[in-house]
Amino acid sequence: MSADTAPNTTTQTDSIYLDNAASTPLLNEVFLEMMPYLRTHYGNPSSLHKHGFDARRAISVARRRVASIIGASDKEIVFTSGGTESNNLAIKGAALECRAEDSRRTHLITSKIEHESVLEPIRELEKEGFEVTYLPVSNDGIINPDEMKENISGTKTAFVSVMLVNNEVGTIQPVKEIAKIIQSTSKEILLHCDATQGVGKIPVNVQTLGIDLLTISSHKINGPKGTGALYVRRGVRINPLLLGGGQEALLRSGTENVYGIVGFGKACEIALSNITSNEREISIIRNYLVKKVLNDIPSARFNGSVIHRIPNNAHFTISGVNGEDLVMKLDEYGIAASTGSACSSRKQKSSHVLRAMGFSYDEVTGSLRISIGSQNTIQEVDRFVMILSQVIKELRKFSPITPRL
Ligand SMILES: Cc1ncc(COP(=O)(O)O)c(C=O)c1O
């Protein structure tokens, strides 16, 4: 298939996709690189013949590309089924290994604004006897490293798990400062970082950040779904979750998702080479959108830190409307947006992130997250804001909530 006949990154030409924090369109170059591994190169990477060798070699190339985007060595990359599995592997794997090595290490630290795929395994460990400190955040959605200093214990703390970028409000967390506190407390304490929303959007280097375990997901950076990786710093020991053939350095068993891994590798290569230009261009579009929304919609308020923020995220509270109604109404006009994380919208839970930031019930209800991708344009933003303004007026006619202007 030539590049001309490959599907475009957007499927519906008149729709506007502004939910790139939930997932991103697959790039043509990524799709083309994956194609042979769906059809002609179908060998099992563990096989001892040419077909197996071809698949193995493709995985090695992808591993180097994934390692490069975070400044790691390829031997430190473990392929998984995505961000959720990487988080589970890092958290359960590290906690159980730490406790096995030293039975006093049963204290964990995380933040109140982590993704459910971090919080759920931590809650499970809590039920199994681990003690957990949930760090609070400021009204701007940022962890205060001093809070960590007060709670960390050189003898009891097993590991710390903090995200690099929050998936709802896009705030960048002070991971480097947190790493320094850990290093000055004890060499035994591990730092896991869920960088699912950061990798590919801002420069990430595991060496300079001082991270032991780091989560990446392919579909957030224009790669295929169902694949991701966990960076495991050389020398760090964790327990595997999936047992079997031990394909991924004995840390993750199962025949590798070869075409997914190939696509993930290509997506990392492209994201790394475009990171500076994308950061600049996407933030220009985001800043334009924020200005226009705040100017045209007086009941809109911008949430989260302005400075410590990912370039593609804009998060608003729209007073007097229900965020879910708003998202559904926007969809009728071909606009894809979100109230926050895709996973919690399915579970119909109010945002734990916004509650941790001290938002009132009404403020949480009226939330709208816009996340820009490299495919979006200024023209799309103009059309989006025009439709948003109209939709808000329509919803207000039926809303029992009075807008605070
Ligand atoms: C911060 C964060 N962590 C983890 C995940 C889960 O990643 P995946 O969809 O690859 O399982 C997401 C997905 O939205 C996320 O935003």
The ligand as an SDF file (V2000), in Angstrom:
LIG
                    3D

 16 16  0  0  0  0  0  0  0  0999 V2000
   -2.1580    9.3950   33.0940 C   0  0  0  0  0  0  0  0  0  0  0  0
   -2.6130    8.1100   32.4720 C   0  0  0  0  0  0  0  0  0  0  0  0
   -2.1070    6.9560   32.9270 N   0  0  0  0  0  0  0  0  0  0  0  0
   -2.4660    5.7740   32.4110 C   0  0  0  0  0  0  0  0  0  0  0  0
   -3.3970    5.6880   31.4000 C   0  0  0  0  0  0  0  0  0  0  0  0
   -3.7930    4.3470   30.8510 C   0  0  0  0  0  0  0  0  0  0  0  0
   -3.1530    4.1180   29.6130 O   0  0  0  0  0  0  0  0  0  0  0  0
   -3.7140    3.0140   28.5970 P   0  0  0  0  0  0  0  0  0  0  0  0
   -4.9340    3.5770   27.9540 O   0  0  0  0  0  0  0  0  0  0  0  0
   -2.5850    2.8000   27.6190 O   0  0  0  0  0  0  0  0  0  0  0  0
   -3.9730    1.7850   29.3900 O   0  0  0  0  0  0  0  0  0  0  0  0
   -3.9810    6.8690   30.9040 C   0  0  0  0  0  0  0  0  0  0  0  0
   -5.0210    6.8260   29.8600 C   0  0  0  0  0  0  0  0  0  0  0  0
   -5.8240    7.7120   29.6900 O   0  0  0  0  0  0  0  0  0  0  0  0
   -3.5580    8.1080   31.4380 C   0  0  0  0  0  0  0  0  0  0  0  0
   -4.0530    9.2650   30.9880 O   0  0  0  0  0  0  0  0  0  0  0  0
  1  2  1  0
  2  3  1  0
  2 15  2  0
  3  4  2  0
  4  5  1  0
  5  6  1  0
  5 12  2  0
  6  7  1  0
  7  8  1  0
  8  9  2  0
  8 10  1  0
  8 11  1  0
 12 13  1  0
 12 15  1  0
 13 14  2  0
 15 16  1  0
M  END
$$$$
